[in-house]
Amino acid sequence: MKQLFTFTLVLFCSISFGQRQKTEVPEALLEAIKTDVWTPFMEAYDELDPQKLKSFHSDDIIRISINQNDIRSGQTYLESFGGFLVGVKERGAKVRIAFAILSTAIDSSGEMAYQTGYYRFSSKRAGESDFVHRGYGYFNVGLKKVDGQWKIWLDSDKRADITDEDFANHELVYEL
């Protein structure tokens, strides 16, 4: 009897979970996230603008740097992140970031989203004439609407060992 119950439970779970359909993410939602988050993110790096960098993060941001075993949050994290851009500017350098979106999940209300992807970090040090790709990372972000705008409330990343070609071959690549 116990085996029959276990078999029935496994069969029910397999059928129930197997029938879940993949949620289609509306193009308008992807475009809104790109407009509210990813484009200003790239512009903040390009312009070395710490205020713009803060503008698309929620006040209660949680930041996890996996390779450093570090978690930061709120204004302390945002001030530190903004300070990174100030330091780059003071050294006479430039930085760029680009994003390749791998997946997007949304809640039923369309007010929260979760995206995964890769970013490419490039810089041009003082005295260099061209930007050089310095490395790649794999990221996960939690996004939510705050006063009608998409904002990052959860951001985690770690280094990724991919090539320029791997990065460029994704369907959604955002770069300036």
Backbone torsions as a table, in degrees:
resi	resn	phi	psi	omega
1	MET	NA	-42.1	-179.8
2	LYS	-62.2	-39.6	179.6
3	GLN	-66.1	-37.5	178.3
4	LEU	-65.2	-42.1	178.1
5	PHE	-62.7	-45.8	-179.9
6	THR	-62.1	-45.2	179.1
7	PHE	-60.6	-45.2	-179.9
8	THR	-62.7	-42.2	179.3
9	LEU	-63.7	-45.9	179.1
10	VAL	-63.2	-43.1	178.7
11	LEU	-62.7	-45.1	179.0
12	PHE	-60.9	-46.2	179.9
13	CYS	-63.4	-40.7	179.7
14	SER	-63.0	-44.1	-179.3
15	ILE	-69.2	-45.6	-177.8
16	SER	-62.4	-49.7	-177.1
17	PHE	-76.6	-30.0	179.4
18	GLY	-69.5	-23.2	-177.4
19	GLN	-86.9	-5.8	180.0
20	ARG	-65.5	129.5	-179.7
21	GLN	-89.1	148.1	175.5
22	LYS	-68.2	129.5	179.0
23	THR	-73.9	127.5	176.3
24	GLU	-81.9	131.5	179.7
25	VAL	-93.8	120.9	-178.8
26	PRO	-62.0	139.8	178.3
27	GLU	-56.8	-37.0	-179.4
28	ALA	-62.7	-36.5	178.3
29	LEU	-68.5	-44.5	177.5
30	LEU	-60.2	-40.6	179.7
31	GLU	-67.0	-39.3	178.6
32	ALA	-64.2	-41.4	177.8
33	ILE	-65.2	-42.7	177.8
34	LYS	-59.3	-46.1	-178.2
35	THR	-66.3	-42.2	-175.7
36	ASP	-81.8	-28.9	-172.7
37	VAL	-119.1	-61.5	-168.1
38	TRP	-70.3	-40.6	178.2
39	THR	-66.0	-48.6	176.8
40	PRO	-62.3	-31.3	177.4
41	PHE	-61.2	-49.6	-179.7
42	MET	-64.8	-39.7	178.9
43	GLU	-65.3	-40.1	179.5
44	ALA	-59.9	-41.6	176.5
45	TYR	-65.7	-49.3	-176.7
46	ASP	-61.2	-38.2	-177.6
47	GLU	-93.0	-4.3	-175.8
48	LEU	51.9	50.2	-173.6
49	ASP	-110.2	100.0	-177.9
50	PRO	-65.9	-28.7	179.2
51	GLN	-69.6	-41.6	177.1
52	LYS	-64.1	-38.7	178.9
53	LEU	-59.3	-40.5	-179.7
54	LYS	-72.4	-27.2	-170.0
55	SER	-65.5	-25.2	-177.9
56	PHE	-106.9	16.7	172.2
57	HIS	-110.0	143.9	175.5
58	SER	-75.4	157.7	179.5
59	ASP	-63.3	-25.6	-178.6
60	ASP	-100.8	29.3	-179.1
61	ILE	-52.2	140.8	171.9
62	ILE	-119.6	125.5	-176.7
63	ARG	-119.7	124.7	-179.5
64	ILE	-118.7	116.7	174.4
65	SER	-100.4	99.7	-171.4
66	ILE	-62.4	-45.2	-177.9
67	ASN	-66.3	-22.6	179.7
68	GLN	-99.9	1.1	-176.6
69	ASN	50.3	48.8	-171.8
70	ASP	-131.1	136.9	173.7
71	ILE	-125.3	131.2	176.1
72	ARG	-130.0	164.4	-179.8
73	SER	-153.2	164.3	172.0
74	GLY	56.9	-150.8	-175.7
75	GLN	-63.2	-30.7	177.9
76	THR	-59.6	-46.7	178.2
77	TYR	-65.3	-46.2	-176.8
78	LEU	-62.7	-37.9	176.9
79	GLU	-64.8	-42.7	178.9
80	SER	-63.5	-45.3	-179.7
81	PHE	-63.5	-44.3	176.8
82	GLY	-62.2	-36.4	177.7
83	GLY	-62.4	-30.3	176.1
84	PHE	-58.7	-46.8	-179.1
85	LEU	-66.6	-38.3	177.2
86	VAL	-60.9	-43.7	179.2
87	GLY	-62.4	-40.4	178.0
88	VAL	-61.2	-45.9	-179.2
89	LYS	-62.1	-43.6	-179.5
90	GLU	-62.7	-30.3	178.9
91	ARG	-82.8	-2.7	-179.3
92	GLY	73.8	23.4	-179.3
93	ALA	-103.3	176.3	176.6
94	LYS	-136.1	152.3	176.6
95	VAL	-134.7	155.8	175.0
96	ARG	-141.1	153.8	175.1
97	ILE	-139.6	143.9	176.5
98	ALA	-133.4	157.5	-175.2
99	PHE	-129.7	141.2	171.2
100	ALA	-119.9	114.6	-177.1
101	ILE	-86.8	125.6	-179.9
102	LEU	-94.6	-42.8	-177.2
103	SER	-150.4	153.6	176.5
104	THR	-138.3	129.1	173.7
105	ALA	-119.4	144.3	-179.9
106	ILE	-130.6	155.3	174.4
107	ASP	-85.5	170.6	-174.4
108	SER	-66.2	-23.9	-179.5
109	SER	-85.2	-13.9	-176.5
110	GLY	74.2	18.5	-178.7
111	GLU	-104.3	-11.4	178.5
112	MET	-133.8	146.7	178.5
113	ALA	-145.2	161.7	178.4
114	TYR	-137.9	125.3	-179.7
115	GLN	-125.2	147.5	173.0
116	THR	-122.6	157.1	178.0
117	GLY	173.2	-169.0	176.9
118	TYR	-116.6	151.2	168.5
119	TYR	-122.8	152.0	176.2
120	ARG	-116.6	123.2	179.0
121	PHE	-101.5	128.2	178.5
122	SER	-128.9	151.9	176.4
123	SER	-147.1	161.6	174.9
124	LYS	-131.6	107.9	-178.8
125	ARG	-77.2	158.4	177.5
126	ALA	-52.8	130.4	-179.9
127	GLY	93.4	-16.2	177.1
128	GLU	-87.9	145.3	-177.7
129	SER	-92.8	-23.2	-176.6
130	ASP	-127.7	156.0	173.1
131	PHE	-71.6	143.3	178.3
132	VAL	-122.5	132.1	175.2
133	HIS	-69.4	120.9	-176.1
134	ARG	-99.0	-18.9	179.4
135	GLY	165.2	173.5	-178.2
136	TYR	-126.3	153.7	174.4
137	GLY	-137.6	157.2	174.5
138	TYR	-105.6	129.1	-177.2
139	PHE	-124.4	159.1	170.9
140	ASN	-132.4	129.7	176.0
141	VAL	-130.3	141.2	169.1
142	GLY	-100.4	131.6	-177.6
143	LEU	-122.7	145.5	175.3
144	LYS	-145.0	155.3	176.8
145	LYS	-83.1	129.8	175.8
146	VAL	-127.3	117.0	-177.4
147	ASP	50.6	42.3	175.8
148	GLY	81.8	-1.1	-179.6
149	GLN	-114.6	141.3	175.1
150	TRP	-74.1	135.5	178.8
151	LYS	-138.2	151.1	175.9
152	ILE	-82.5	125.4	174.4
153	TRP	-113.4	-16.1	177.0
154	LEU	-139.0	129.3	-178.7
155	ASP	-140.4	120.3	175.0
156	SER	-134.9	149.9	178.0
157	ASP	-155.0	167.2	174.0
158	LYS	-154.1	160.1	178.8
159	ARG	-61.3	149.8	179.3
160	ALA	-132.5	139.1	179.9
161	ASP	-101.0	80.5	177.2
162	ILE	-127.0	167.6	-179.2
163	THR	-101.7	168.9	174.6
164	ASP	-56.5	-41.0	-179.6
165	GLU	-65.5	-43.0	177.1
166	ASP	-56.3	-46.1	-178.2
167	PHE	-62.3	-49.1	-174.7
168	ALA	-67.6	-21.3	-175.3
169	ASN	-82.3	4.6	178.9
170	HIS	-85.9	151.8	-175.2
171	GLU	-64.5	-43.9	-179.5
172	LEU	-106.8	101.3	176.1
173	VAL	-119.3	124.9	179.5
174	TYR	-113.1	123.3	175.1
175	GLU	-152.1	152.9	178.9
176	LEU	-82.0	NA	NA
